[in-house]
């Protein structure tokens, strides 16, 4: 895995040098070609052949050698870049190519060994033999019924699906992450008396990651025809076994459980031997992969959920004490905390329960278990738990493994991971393989969705457009990532007190615990002082940035908390890290404009995020940094592009730039617009405007890739200036999200400028975005709007609309609307509406929301939810009911 990430990284570096308009070094194609050839060979080997090596020790040793050789090539190239940018002697070119030559020779040697393995086979490569059978658990081993505590509702639903009136054969998937209870649920159904009476034949086959057609058929037949000997069936060919199975099942109602399926190919091999008798036969498939479930059937299956706190305690209690329950209130208090700490995963609860059942039942011991749950569950000798978790990791494609380990390692425990940050980091790290016609961000989104579909990553929060905003990972899977990342030396995760010598690690993540105290001596730790090969440094503390000697650093992220600089040289040091791709930090309201003069030396910078720096002036050279993808400041003054002779003959287009915020007094001139054709997210802020003739908001519509726009005016801006600037404002049709603040547009402008935007899904109207007391919508607009926020438009009194004017609206948020008389009646009739939220609005608006809810419930619409917020206690609290929540803030 580490080797794959390193190989992709080297290929990306070479490609970036080739495509750069002003590359920091030149690469001799003849001398670099052998390196490219070897890298492509090893990538092909890791992607298509590595899983066929039977000896794990052989594979890990081979992968380690590939990784080390690739790291060496990466070090030589990037060190040479640093030397050249900082003015080293040009004579170093000879030394550079000599170093590469040595690495290429080492790669050639490894390549010959791999080719020799493939030619001679040497017993290292597996050839799947259909005659080899790995018999899984047979029905005779499944008569012990495991507890289904917490799954009663799901079990009842499954029983209905199994015994329902639908006569055609149904395939019912049970989907969920490893250890969540899929097999336990299936096992309880399998031995249920009702199920045994309902079906004529029952059979169980465990598929797992390694399977064969013969093995599956043999396991099923031995369940159905237990009187026959294994030797008799083992002597048959696959087609003979299939024919016997088909004849056995024909005309008889059967239930087949195919447990732990990892690919649709397993089903494709045997499906022809399962007849559809039109008599209510069923097939249950348990899988961790949503893609497998969707390929099996169009009908719904069962998505397993985590247990809540009560269910977790009940399961733990059952495993420890049996039917009699916990006899000790003191232990119950600690036990509930233990159960909660398992984060709803039955596997973890059962492992802990098994330990507690065999151990002394004292408060001291249970408190010890509570403090050490993670280490107990992940003990090396706990084969069951490790095996179940590791199967998910082992099954991952090689291109997903670096992303998964990174996600599970660099973010703190229980962290809600901001997906936008994660994707930027993945791209900057360089282990994403480019795909033709797709941006790297889109590739990263596909990787993340793949991990979610595999139930390895959990969706925590979705944004207003339905995009994944926050994700997280279960503690057990995070422990797996930490263990594997350490084993492969992929990421070093440490704490403030105990930083290792970082020059031996390419990625270092330093988490500060809440109870850790900072001392200035920590930042002079020798770990930071020695020259280092570290490429990524992700730090989480709020004092002085260390004096960085990590000259090859590519990722520096320390923006989670404010950094208070004791010495301004710390900022200067950052901008000498010329290989940086991702730079994110937060300062204490200081000016850093002077330090940005050397920004252009960061030849490969992709992401620049600086919080706390007020009214920063970007240097003119920013328009020549063609690798930039994301720029985020609280306030950024963006200069006009320089127009020298060279620029007139061929300007540098920032084709990769997607995010630009927040730009002060953005002119949107011709020369700017044509340099940022692919911008997707833009935020602008206007204040103290003078020469209005240079502002061209009418050509904003030429940003044809723009999806999200935020426009904010300072409160003191003169109305006449604001009006002049906005009169020609023309939004692009590509907009999906629009946020306006103090624009003071008239409600009549809504239909002219905004309502007809065909793709608009989110509209946020903040303080004085619109002026006037009446808003009347018209038919045919807001065709795709899902989220509407109206906040602080204090003059609005009358809102007239129909349900057909917002046909897709899902969420309506109203705040600080003191004059609004009522929510239009038609709003409640929108079929897609899920939520209405009112914060600090008029009493009459609150009453109208309650009336809308009551009417919808009378019509049978029980899905609508209303939430109301007041500053102080109110008589309207009496309106509260299950779907009408009242909050006092």
Secondary structure, 3 states (H helix, E strand, C coil): CHHHHHHHHHHHHHHHHHHCCCCCCCCCHHHHHHHHHHHHHHHHHHHHCHHHECCHHHHHHHHHHHHHHHHHHHHHHHHHHHHHHCCCCCCHHHHHHHHHHHHHHHHHHHHHHHHHHHHHCCCCECCCCCCCCCCCCCHHHCCCCCCCCCCHHHHHHHHHHHHCCCCCCEEEEEECCCCCCHHHHHHHHHHCHHHHHHCCEEEEEEEECCCCHHHHHHHHHHHHCCCCCHHHHHCCCHHHHHHHHHHHHCCCCEEEEEEEECCHHHHHHHHHHCCCCCCCCEEEEEECCHHHHHHHCCCCCEECCCCCHHHHHHHHHHHHHHHHCCCCHHHHHHHHHHHHHCCCCHHHHHHHHHHHHCCCCCHHHHHHHHHCHHHHHCCCCCHHHHHHHHHHHHHCCHHHHHHHHHHHHHCCCCCCEEHHHHHHHHHHHCCCCCCCCCCHHHHHHHHHHHHHHCCCCEEEEECCCCCEEEEECCHHHHHHHHHHHHHCCCCEEEECCCCCCHHHCCEEEEECCCCCCCCHHHHHCHHHHCCCCCCEEEECCCCCCCCCCCCCCCEEEEEEEEECCCCCHHHHHHCCCCCCCEEEEEECCCCCHHHHHHHHHCCCCCEEEEECCCCEECCHHHHHCCCCCEEEEEEEECCCCCCCHHHHHCCCCCCCCCEEEEEECCCCCHHHHCCCCCCCEEEEEECCCCCHHHCCHHHHHHCCCCCEEEEEECCCCCHHHHHHHHCCCCCCCCCCEEEEECCCEEHHHHHHHHCCCCCCCEEEECCCCEECCEEECCCCCCCCCCEEEEECCCCCCEEECCHHHHCCCCEEEEECCCCCCCCCHHHHHCCCCCEEEEECCCHHHHHHHHHHHHHHHHCCCCCCEEEEEECCCCHHHHHCECCEEEEEC
